[in-house]
Amino acid sequence: MNIFFDLDGTLVDARNRLYLLFQHLVTGSKFSFDEYWNLKRDKISHKEILQNQFSYSSEEIRNFERTWLQKIETTEWLACDQPFPGVTEFLIKLKEEHTIFVVTARQFEVVAKQQLAGYGWSEIFERVLVTGQRQEKYSLIDDAVKTSDVDWFVGDTGKDIQTGKKLGMKTAAVLSGFMNRERLVEYSPDIIVGSILELEF
Ligand SMILES: [Mg+2]
């Protein structure tokens, strides 16, 4: 079967990168890692945080958002990422029986592939599908791979679950990323697990 994995929050722990970049850009922020992620996991946007807690003007928010997009996928900040423990071994084993893909909404394909190569993952995936934020994950997969109802989509966001369902796949939500159980339940995935290591296909 085909198994599609989201990248950030599913295979890779990107929480430090996002937290540290926020702290870097918002000099008045005294958030701890947990404080920042509790807000994000409650789906509170940067815009709301900046407006309500730091009294940012609309222009300051626009500047923040622009700088965020410019920096968040640079090699310098991506160095804050780490594969979740045990993921490499898990994927190598999975590849023996299944065809596995990465699907990510990252902006830059080349940089994403470099990052995966740095983890020794170049030979593991059949394809690395990067939306470049020019199309939805759904249409990217639909154009590239013939999927069926035995295939799986694994991700950490509601959008990931919607993507899998729209393609008629089974869906697994992981709690290792950017959303909590309460939020993920609303999207009715077939299964919710703490991390991908708990999945059996
Ligand atoms: Mg994700």
Boltz pocket constraint, residues with backbone or C-beta under 6 A from the ligand:
constraints:
  - pocket:
      binder: B
      contacts: [[A, 6], [A, 7], [A, 8], [A, 9], [A, 10], [A, 155], [A, 156], [A, 157], [A, 177]]
      max_distance: 6.0
